[in-house]
Amino acid sequence: MGIIDNLLFALPVCLLSAVITVYIAHMYGRRFWPWLLFGFFVPLLSTFIAIGLGIRDARRNGE
């Protein structure tokens, strides 16, 4: 595979991860741009971090 093929595969994965991450972060009242960039540059892991922080915040507010 060439560089172009790798980019054509990685770009949609990064964009999808960024959109999902920013949506989850927005649901928990987080800021848009930092989470969008984090989701783009750290794909997939950022989604789980956003979920974990949201759960942690929900538990703190519930106590």
C-alpha positions in Angstrom: 0.0 0.0 0.0 1.2 3.4 -0.8 1.1 6.6 1.3 -2.1 7.8 -0.5 -3.9 4.6 0.3 -3.0 4.8 4.0 -4.2 8.4 4.1 -7.4 7.6 2.4 -8.0 4.9 5.0 -6.9 6.9 8.1 -8.6 10.2 7.3 -12.2 8.9 7.5 -11.4 6.9 10.7 -9.9 10.0 12.3 -12.9 12.2 11.2 -15.5 9.7 12.4 -13.7 9.3 15.8 -13.5 13.1 16.2 -17.2 13.5 15.5 -18.2 10.8 17.9 -15.9 12.1 20.6 -17.1 15.7 20.3 -20.7 14.5 20.4 -20.2 12.6 23.6 -18.2 15.4 25.1 -21.0 17.9 24.2 -23.6 15.7 25.9 -21.6 16.1 29.1 -21.1 19.9 28.8 -17.5 19.8 27.5 -16.0 22.3 25.1 -16.2 21.6 21.3 -12.8 22.4 19.8 -10.4 20.7 22.3 -12.4 17.5 22.1 -12.6 17.7 18.3 -8.9 18.0 18.0 -8.3 15.3 20.6 -10.7 12.9 18.8 -9.0 13.6 15.5 -5.4 13.1 16.7 -6.1 10.2 19.1 -8.7 8.2 17.3 -10.8 5.6 19.1 -9.1 6.0 22.5 -10.5 9.5 22.8 -14.0 8.2 22.6 -13.5 5.9 25.6 -11.8 8.8 27.5 -14.8 11.1 26.8 -17.2 8.4 28.0 -15.2 7.7 31.1 -15.0 11.4 32.1 -18.7 11.7 31.5 -19.5 8.8 33.8 -17.1 10.2 36.4 -18.9 13.6 36.3 -22.3 12.0 36.5 -21.3 10.0 39.6 -19.9 13.2 41.2 -23.0 15.2 40.5 -25.2 12.3 41.8 -23.5 12.1 45.2 
